[in-house]
Amino acid sequence: MIVHTAQAGSDGKSDCFVTVEQAETMEWKYQGRNSQLFATRTDSMIQETLDRYGSPKVRLIVGDFGALPFVIRARVEVALERALKERA
């Protein structure tokens, strides 16, 4: 279960910025200069990553600034881990 809103990444060149927050259903939005070109690949990758986390009910927003696929996946995972972690 998502404990709080979390973020990962940056808006720097070759990176992406990911925000995860609690939602009623699982949904995501992928946006960026080349989002139409890479939407299918990125949607599949996001779905696979969310499935590995038990398909949590989250709203996930990915702002892509030219990130490679492994960077996007890593940022999504870090944001999810942060959202699931209890704050001290």
Residue pairs with C-beta under 8 A, 6 or more apart in sequence:
1 22
1 56
1 84
2 20
2 21
2 22
2 56
2 57
2 58
2 83
2 84
3 83
3 84
3 85
3 86
3 87
4 22
4 83
4 87
5 19
5 20
5 21
5 22
5 83
6 19
6 20
6 21
6 79
6 80
6 81
6 82
6 83
6 85
7 17
7 18
7 19
7 20
7 79
7 82
8 17
8 18
8 75
8 76
8 78
8 79
8 82
9 15
9 16
9 17
9 18
9 67
9 71
9 75
9 78
9 79
10 17
11 17
11 63
11 65
12 65
13 65
13 66
14 65
14 66
14 67
14 68
14 71
15 65
15 66
15 67
15 71
15 75
16 32
16 62
16 63
16 64
16 65
16 67
16 71
16 72
16 75
17 62
17 63
17 65
17 75
18 60
18 61
18 62
18 63
18 72
18 75
18 76
18 78
18 79
19 60
19 61
19 79
20 58
20 59
20 60
20 76
20 79
20 80
20 82
20 83
21 58
21 59
21 83
22 57
22 58
22 59
22 83
23 57
23 58
23 59
24 57
25 57
26 50
26 55
26 56
26 57
26 58
27 58
27 59
27 60
28 43
28 46
28 50
28 58
28 59
28 60
28 61
28 62
29 59
29 60
29 61
29 62
30 38
30 39
30 42
30 43
30 46
30 62
30 64
31 61
31 62
31 63
31 64
32 38
32 62
32 63
32 64
32 65
32 66
33 64
33 65
33 66
34 64
34 66
35 42
35 64
38 64
41 69
42 62
42 64
42 69
42 72
45 69
45 72
45 73
45 76
46 60
46 62
46 72
46 76
49 73
49 76
49 77
49 80
50 56
50 58
50 60
50 76
50 80
53 80
53 84
56 80
56 84
58 80
58 83
60 76
60 79
62 72
62 75
62 76
64 72
67 75
